[in-house]
Amino acid sequence: MSANELSFKIINDDTLLINSGRVIDNNNAHEMVDTISTAQKKGYKNIILDMSQMEFISSAGVGSILGTIESSREAGGDIIICNASDNILHIFRVLDLTDYLTIKNNTAEALDHCKTGT
């Protein structure tokens, strides 16, 4: 997988898992928006962003996530971030987004959130 390549896996009719790759920046933030928006249009209420490989996220990358959250929440779902490194979590803390974003420690917790909403 290249630094800017996104991949996804269908979990069920409501949930899609996206592997965010190593970098989300100005070069590929639009791909993240397109991938999430397409999934939302296909009826996926919950979108899990697996950031286990992520090394860097720019402001454009953060914006690509923020710009799509409300659509999922309005549909009764969410965008759930999981497996984020301390460096990525630090960026979310500095931007004061930890209360707004749904962040789980791992994929299992993210899947539980999709089932229970907590």
C-alpha positions in Angstrom: 0.0 0.0 0.0 1.4 3.4 -0.9 1.3 6.3 1.6 -1.8 7.8 0.0 -3.8 4.7 -0.8 -7.1 4.1 1.0 -8.6 0.6 1.2 -11.9 -0.5 2.6 -13.8 -3.5 3.9 -17.5 -4.0 4.2 -18.4 -5.1 7.7 -22.2 -5.3 7.3 -25.0 -3.5 5.6 -24.5 -0.4 7.9 -20.8 -0.4 8.6 -17.7 0.1 6.4 -14.1 -0.1 7.6 -11.6 2.2 5.9 -7.9 1.8 6.3 -6.6 5.4 6.0 -3.1 4.5 4.9 0.0 6.2 6.2 -0.8 9.8 5.2 -3.8 12.0 4.7 -2.7 15.4 3.4 -3.5 17.9 0.7 -2.6 15.3 -2.0 -5.3 12.8 -1.0 -7.8 14.4 1.5 -10.3 14.6 -1.4 -10.0 10.8 -1.8 -11.0 10.4 1.9 -14.0 12.7 1.4 -15.0 10.9 -1.8 -14.6 7.4 -0.2 -16.7 8.4 2.9 -19.3 10.3 0.9 -19.7 7.4 -1.5 -20.1 5.0 1.4 -22.7 7.3 3.0 -24.7 7.5 -0.3 -24.7 3.7 -0.4 -26.3 3.6 3.0 -23.3 2.9 5.3 -24.3 4.8 8.5 -21.1 3.8 10.5 -17.7 4.3 9.0 -14.7 3.1 10.9 -11.4 4.8 10.1 -8.6 2.5 11.0 -5.5 4.7 11.5 -3.2 1.9 12.6 -0.8 2.7 9.7 -1.2 6.4 9.8 2.0 8.4 10.4 0.8 11.9 9.4 -2.5 13.8 9.0 -2.6 17.4 7.8 -5.2 20.0 8.4 -6.8 19.1 5.1 -6.9 15.5 6.3 -8.6 16.5 9.6 -11.0 18.6 7.5 -11.8 15.7 5.3 -13.0 13.8 8.4 -14.8 16.7 10.0 -16.6 17.6 6.8 -18.3 14.1 6.6 -19.2 13.4 10.3 -22.5 15.2 10.4 -23.9 13.2 7.4 -23.3 10.0 9.3 -24.7 11.3 12.5 -27.8 12.7 10.8 -28.3 9.2 9.4 -28.1 7.7 12.9 -24.5 6.5 12.6 -21.1 7.9 13.2 -17.5 8.1 11.9 -15.4 6.2 14.4 -11.6 6.6 14.6 -9.6 3.7 15.9 -6.0 2.5 16.3 -4.7 6.0 16.2 -1.1 6.5 17.4 -0.2 8.9 20.2 1.1 11.3 17.6 -2.2 11.4 15.7 -4.2 11.6 19.0 -2.0 14.5 20.0 -3.1 16.4 16.9 -6.7 15.8 17.7 -6.1 17.0 21.3 -4.3 20.2 20.1 -7.2 21.0 17.8 -9.6 20.4 20.7 -11.5 17.7 18.8 -11.4 14.8 21.2 -14.8 15.6 22.6 -16.3 16.0 19.1 -14.7 13.0 17.4 -15.6 9.4 18.3 -12.3 7.8 19.1 -11.8 4.1 20.1 -8.7 2.3 21.1 -9.0 -0.5 18.6 -11.2 -2.0 15.9 -13.2 -4.2 18.4 -14.2 -1.2 20.4 -15.1 0.6 17.2 -17.3 -2.3 16.1 -19.0 -2.4 19.6 -19.7 1.3 19.2 -21.5 0.7 15.9 -23.7 -1.9 17.6 -24.4 0.0 20.8 -23.7 3.6 20.0 -21.5 4.0 23.1 
